[in-house]
Amino acid sequence: MQREIPLWEGQAPLFDPAIKSPPPALKPFPSGEKGRGAVIVCPGGGYALWAEREGDPAARWINRCGVNAFVLKYRLLPYRHPSMLLDAQRAIRLVRHRAAEWDIDPARVGILGFSAGGHLAALAATRADAGDPNAADAADRLSSRPALLASCYGVNSLAHISREFIRNLSGKRDPSPEELRAMDPVQNVGADTPPAFLWHTARDGLVPVQSSLDFAGALTAHGIAYSLHIFPHGDHALGLAAGVPLTEGWPELLNRFLLDFGF
C-alpha cells in the first residue's frame, strides 16, 4: 500500500484551497494477515491538532492484534463540523470499497478515537448512513456504519465539555439546540449504533468520566452491546497508557473485544 491515501480522488466536500492544509487522507498499517478486519484510528487534539502519540503507536499496537489499521488525517481548524464527520464517514466507506484489494473483511471495519478523535469516532458511529445508491463514486454507495466503535476518553457527550471545544467544533459561541444535537454523539445513539468499547479514567480533568458514563447509559437504553472500563489512575491524553497502573491494561481488553466481534 502507498503511505498516504487521499480520501477523495478529486476535491473533498467542503474543501477550501485557501486554507493551507493538506487534504484528508488515510495512513495505512497493514497487519499482514489476510481476511481480518480493520480499525480506523482518529487521534485527538481538540480539533486543533493531531496528537501524534495517539495515531501511529495505536495503529501499530492494533497490528500486533493481527488487525489492519489506518490512521485518519481528518481536517482540523479552521475547518468546522461537518467537515471532520464527512472525513470519517468517507474513510469507512473507502476501506470497505477497497477491502478486496487490501485483503480486509469489508464487514469488519471499525473506528477508534482518542479524546476529540473519540468524539469523531462516536459521531461517525451514531450518525452513519447507508450510502447513496446513485452516487457516481462507487465508495459513496456503501454504508458508513462501522462494525465497531472504540472511544478512548472520548468526548461522547457535549454536556460535559468546555465551550472552547464546542467553538472549535462548530465555529459558534452558542450553537442552536438543533446544531448541538447534530454534533453530540450521545444524542444520536439509536438501534443501529454498533457495539462499543469505552474507557476513561475517573481522574480525567479535561474530559470528565461522565461523558463515557452517559454514553454507556444511552447504549443500555437502546440495547446496544458495549464494554465500559473506568480506571482509577491517570489523567487525560494517556494514549496507550504505558506504565500507568491498571490503565495500561486497556489495549489487551480491546484486543479481546475485537476478537469477540470477529476482527
PEFEN-V744977 format. One record per backbone hydrogen bond with DSSP energy under -0.5 kcal/mol. CO is the residue of the C=O (numbers start at 1). NH is the residue of the N-H. Records with the same first field share a line. If there is no record, write none. Layout:
CO=NH + NH
//
This chain:
4=6
5=26
12=15
15=17
16=19
18=20
19=21
24=7
25=73
26=5 + 28
27=71
29=69
33=36
36=105
37=68
38=110
39=41 + 70
40=112
41=43 + 72
42=114
44=51
45=48 + 49
47=77
49=51
50=52
51=54
52=55 + 56 + 57
55=59
56=60
57=61
58=62
59=63
60=64
61=65
62=65 + 67
63=66
68=39
69=29
70=41 + 72
71=27 + 73
72=74
73=25
76=79
80=83
82=86
83=87
84=88
85=89
86=90
87=91
88=92
89=93
90=94
91=95
92=96
93=97
94=98
96=99
98=102
99=104
100=103
103=35 + 36
104=106
105=108
108=38 + 110
109=147
110=40
111=150
112=42
113=152
114=117
115=119 + 155
116=120
117=121
118=122
119=123
120=124
121=125
122=126
123=127
129=144 + 145
131=133
132=135
136=138
137=140
138=141
139=142
140=132
144=146
147=195
148=111
149=197
150=113 + 152
151=153 + 199
152=115
154=156
156=186
157=160
158=161
160=208
162=166
163=167
164=168
165=169
166=170
167=171
169=81
176=180
177=181
178=182
179=183
180=183 + 184
181=184
183=185
184=187
185=188
186=189
190=193
195=149
196=227
197=151
198=229
199=153
200=231
201=204
206=208
208=211
209=212 + 213
210=214
211=215
212=216
213=217
214=218
215=219
216=220
217=221
218=222
219=224
220=223
225=196
227=198
229=200 + 231
231=202
234=203
238=241
241=244
243=245
244=248
245=247
246=249
247=250
249=253
250=254
251=255
252=256
253=257
254=258
255=259
256=260
257=261
258=263
259=262
263=37
//
